[in-house]
Amino acid sequence: MTKINLYNNSHFTTFIKSVNSFEKSEKGNHYKKLLCLKETSGSVQEKTIENAYDRVKHKITNSLEEILEHNKKKICVLPKNHKGKCDCDPFSKIFLKNSITDKIKKKFRLSILTSPGADDYIIKNRASRLFPIVFSSADEKRIRDKKFKLKAGISLKEFTTPFCLATAYLDWMVYMLNVNNIEKYLLKKSKILEAYNEAKTLQIHKRYLNNYFESKNRKNFNSKGKTICSVTREQIEIKDISDPDRDNRIDINNNDVQMGHLISRSNNEVTIRGLNLSIMSREGNRIIGEYSLFDNEWIKILDKILSPYNLSVKKKKQKID
């Protein structure tokens, strides 16, 4: 079998072009004005990369040195010109300590900072979204062998860059901090929150997110300013994010919070970035499927499904016996 090159292929090249386009855009400049974006010490440990490389080096042409060059450090998501030490994960430090907040913080990390669960044959079961060994879907299928679990890397469609990760982080932080009653779980004296409030970073970005969604005839906050599912428009509650008495992997609730992609995950475009993620309920995510939130195709499909029942998404909701 011909070995693959992780970075010299059409998918990765197109992917990086989309990264550069976003970073240089008006949208990218908005985040640059708000955030510090200096490098931190946070990166994937070289030993972890070396171990993964040893398991897959017989299938790729890239050297370990080349892969390590792609191991980028996380960048600071504190407000621009903040005081004190830079921080690539401040969200985890602003909460009171209890079983509810432990789950909120875990949900945040799993959504934004790590790739989804996988079977370990090629794609690692959870890894940093900056993990430098990345496979397009096509290459993953080419080298997959169910006799061996390589645990070698992450999918290109789950990969991102430090800048794009920082922008996604800010979006998710705004969504989470506007969930109904979240303030009850925040530290009363938090220097991190003080820094954000002093710079008005979260308020400015919330307004930016709201205006962006409204320009697409969509909503991510309700009239009270609370975070909603961008598909069903139901208000998000704490229990939808964190219910310590329920294992939401087994005991499923339709309102469970999931990370929704506005443009579906792709091998050719960075989708883990600012202005491409929103909170969706399990039900909302299921309804939209692989369609873009900003297209009307999924709404047309719902309308078509309802039409035989003499209903329409444009009409007032009616009860079906």
C-alpha positions in Angstrom: 0.0 0.0 0.0 1.2 3.5 -0.9 2.1 5.6 2.2 0.1 8.7 2.8 1.4 12.3 3.4 -0.6 13.9 6.2 -0.1 17.5 5.1 0.7 17.4 1.3 -2.7 16.5 0.0 -5.6 18.3 -1.4 -7.8 18.1 1.7 -5.3 19.5 4.1 -4.2 22.2 1.7 -7.8 23.3 1.2 -8.5 23.1 4.9 -5.5 25.4 5.7 -6.7 27.9 3.0 -10.0 28.1 4.8 -8.2 28.7 8.1 -6.2 31.6 6.6 -9.3 33.1 5.0 -11.1 33.1 8.3 -8.2 34.6 10.2 -7.7 37.4 7.7 -11.4 38.2 7.4 -13.5 40.9 9.2 -14.8 38.1 11.4 -11.2 37.1 12.4 -10.3 40.7 13.0 -13.2 41.0 15.5 -11.7 38.3 17.7 -8.2 39.8 17.3 -9.6 43.1 18.7 -11.1 41.3 21.8 -8.6 38.7 22.8 -5.0 38.5 23.9 -4.0 35.6 21.6 -0.4 35.3 22.9 1.0 31.8 23.0 0.7 29.8 26.2 2.6 26.7 27.4 -0.4 24.5 26.5 0.4 22.0 23.8 0.2 18.3 23.1 3.0 16.5 25.0 5.8 15.4 22.6 5.9 11.9 24.2 2.2 11.4 23.4 2.9 12.4 19.7 5.9 10.1 19.6 3.9 7.1 20.8 1.2 7.7 18.2 3.8 8.2 15.5 5.5 4.9 16.4 2.2 3.1 15.8 1.5 4.7 12.4 4.9 5.6 10.9 4.8 2.5 8.6 1.7 4.0 6.9 2.8 7.7 6.4 5.7 9.5 4.7 6.0 12.2 7.3 8.9 12.3 9.7 8.5 12.7 13.4 10.3 16.1 13.2 7.8 17.3 10.6 4.9 16.3 12.7 6.3 18.0 15.8 6.6 21.2 13.7 2.8 21.1 13.4 2.4 20.8 17.2 1.2 24.3 17.9 0.7 25.9 21.3 -2.7 27.0 22.5 -3.2 30.8 22.7 -4.6 33.1 25.4 -8.3 33.8 25.4 -8.3 36.4 28.1 -9.2 40.0 27.1 -6.6 42.0 25.1 -4.2 43.8 27.4 -5.2 41.8 30.5 -3.1 41.8 33.6 -1.2 38.8 34.9 -0.5 35.4 33.4 -2.0 34.3 30.1 -4.6 31.5 30.1 -5.9 29.2 27.4 -8.7 27.7 29.5 -10.1 30.4 31.9 -13.6 29.0 31.9 -12.7 26.1 34.2 -11.5 28.6 36.9 -14.6 30.8 37.4 -17.0 28.3 39.1 -17.8 27.3 42.6 -16.7 23.7 43.3 -19.6 21.1 43.3 -20.9 18.2 41.3 -23.0 20.4 39.0 -20.1 22.7 38.1 -17.7 19.7 37.7 -20.0 18.4 34.9 -20.4 21.9 33.3 -16.6 22.3 33.1 -16.2 18.7 31.7 -18.9 19.4 29.1 -17.1 22.5 28.0 -13.7 20.7 27.7 -15.2 17.8 25.8 -17.1 20.1 23.4 -14.4 22.6 22.5 -11.0 21.4 23.5 -11.1 17.7 22.6 -12.1 15.7 19.6 -15.1 13.3 19.9 -15.0 9.7 21.0 -13.8 7.1 18.5 -13.0 3.4 18.2 -9.2 3.8 18.3 -8.5 1.8 15.1 -7.1 4.9 13.4 -8.7 7.8 15.3 -7.9 8.3 18.9 -10.7 8.1 21.4 -10.6 11.8 22.6 -7.6 13.9 21.9 -6.7 17.6 21.7 -8.2 19.3 18.7 -4.7 20.6 18.0 -3.3 17.0 17.8 -0.9 17.3 14.8 -1.4 13.8 13.3 -4.5 14.3 11.2 -6.3 12.1 8.7 -8.8 13.0 6.0 -11.7 10.6 5.8 -10.4 9.2 2.6 -6.9 8.5 4.1 -8.4 7.1 7.3 -10.4 4.5 5.2 -7.3 3.6 3.2 -5.1 2.7 6.2 -7.8 1.3 8.5 -7.2 -2.3 9.6 -9.6 -3.8 12.1 -6.9 -6.2 13.2 -4.9 -3.4 14.8 -5.8 -0.4 17.0 -3.3 2.3 16.0 -4.8 5.1 18.1 -2.8 7.3 15.8 -4.5 10.7 15.4 -7.6 12.7 14.9 -9.9 13.3 11.9 -9.2 16.4 9.8 -12.8 17.4 10.1 -12.3 17.6 14.0 -9.0 19.4 13.8 -8.4 23.1 14.2 -5.7 25.7 14.7 -4.8 27.7 17.9 -6.5 30.9 16.5 -9.7 29.1 15.4 -9.8 27.2 18.7 -9.6 30.5 20.6 -12.5 32.0 18.6 -14.6 28.9 19.2 -13.7 29.0 22.9 -15.0 32.6 23.2 -18.2 31.8 21.4 -18.9 28.8 23.7 -18.0 30.8 26.8 -20.6 33.4 25.9 -23.2 30.8 25.3 -22.5 29.0 28.5 -22.4 32.2 30.6 -25.8 33.2 29.3 -27.6 30.0 30.3 -30.5 30.6 32.6 -29.4 30.7 36.3 -25.7 30.1 35.5 -24.8 33.0 37.8 -25.6 31.0 40.9 -22.7 28.7 40.2 -20.0 31.4 39.5 -17.4 32.5 42.0 -18.4 35.8 43.6 -14.9 37.2 43.4 -13.2 36.0 40.2 -10.3 38.0 38.8 -10.9 36.3 35.5 -14.5 37.5 35.3 -13.5 40.9 36.5 -11.0 41.1 33.6 -13.7 40.2 31.1 -16.2 42.6 32.6 -13.7 45.5 32.8 -13.0 45.1 29.1 -16.6 44.3 28.3 -15.4 41.4 26.2 -18.3 39.1 26.8 -20.9 41.8 26.4 -19.4 43.0 23.1 -19.1 39.5 21.7 -22.6 38.5 22.7 -23.9 41.5 20.8 -21.7 40.5 17.8 -23.0 36.9 17.9 -26.6 38.0 18.3 -26.3 40.4 15.3 -24.6 37.8 13.2 -27.4 35.2 13.8 -30.1 37.8 13.2 -28.6 38.7 9.9 -29.1 35.1 8.9 -32.7 35.1 10.3 -31.7 32.8 13.1 -31.6 33.2 16.9 -29.1 32.1 19.6 -30.5 34.2 22.5 -34.1 34.8 23.5 -35.8 38.2 24.3 -34.5 37.8 27.9 -30.9 37.4 26.6 -30.8 33.8 27.6 -29.1 31.1 25.5 -31.5 29.0 23.4 -31.2 26.0 21.1 -30.6 27.6 17.7 -32.9 25.1 16.1 -35.9 24.5 18.4 -35.4 27.9 20.2 -36.1 26.3 23.5 -34.3 28.0 26.4 -31.3 26.1 27.8 -31.4 25.2 31.5 -28.6 24.1 33.8 -30.1 20.6 34.0 -29.7 20.3 30.2 -25.9 20.7 30.6 -25.3 19.2 34.0 -27.5 16.7 35.9 -25.2 14.9 38.3 -28.0 12.3 39.1 -28.3 11.2 35.5 -25.8 9.7 33.1 -26.8 11.3 29.8 -25.0 8.7 27.8 -27.5 6.2 28.9 -30.5 8.1 30.3 -31.1 10.3 27.3 -33.1 13.6 27.4 -34.1 15.4 24.2 -33.0 18.7 25.8 -29.5 17.5 26.5 -27.0 20.1 25.2 -24.8 19.3 22.3 -22.4 21.3 20.2 -24.0 22.1 16.9 -22.1 23.0 13.7 -23.7 25.7 11.6 -21.7 24.4 8.6 -21.3 20.7 8.9 -17.9 19.2 9.7 -15.7 19.0 6.7 -12.4 17.7 5.4 -12.0 20.8 3.3 -13.0 23.6 5.6 -12.3 24.5 9.2 -15.5 24.2 11.2 -14.2 24.3 14.8 -14.0 28.1 14.8 -15.9 31.2 15.8 -19.3 31.8 14.2 -19.7 28.2 13.2 -20.8 26.7 16.5 -24.0 27.0 18.6 -25.7 25.3 21.4 -28.3 22.8 20.2 -30.4 20.4 22.1 -30.2 16.7 21.2 -33.6 17.1 19.5 -32.5 20.2 17.6 -29.2 18.6 16.4 -31.2 15.5 15.2 -33.7 17.7 13.3 -31.0 19.7 11.4 -28.9 16.6 10.7 -26.0 17.5 8.3 -27.7 20.6 6.9 -26.4 24.1 7.6 -28.4 26.0 10.1 -28.3 29.1 7.8 -29.8 27.3 4.8 -33.5 26.7 4.6 -33.3 23.1 3.4 -34.0 21.5 6.8 -37.0 23.8 7.2 -38.4 22.9 3.8 -38.0 19.2 4.7 -40.0 19.8 8.0 -42.6 21.6 6.0 -42.9 18.7 3.5 -43.2 16.2 6.3 -46.0 18.2 8.0 -48.0 18.9 4.8 -49.8 15.5 4.6 -51.1 16.3 8.1 -52.6 19.6 7.0 -49.9 21.4 9.0 -47.1 23.8 8.1 -44.1 25.2 10.0 -45.5 28.6 8.9 -48.8 28.0 10.6 -49.6 28.1 14.3 -48.6 24.9 16.2 -51.5 22.5 16.4 -52.0 19.3 18.4 -52.2 16.0 16.6 -54.4 13.4 18.3 
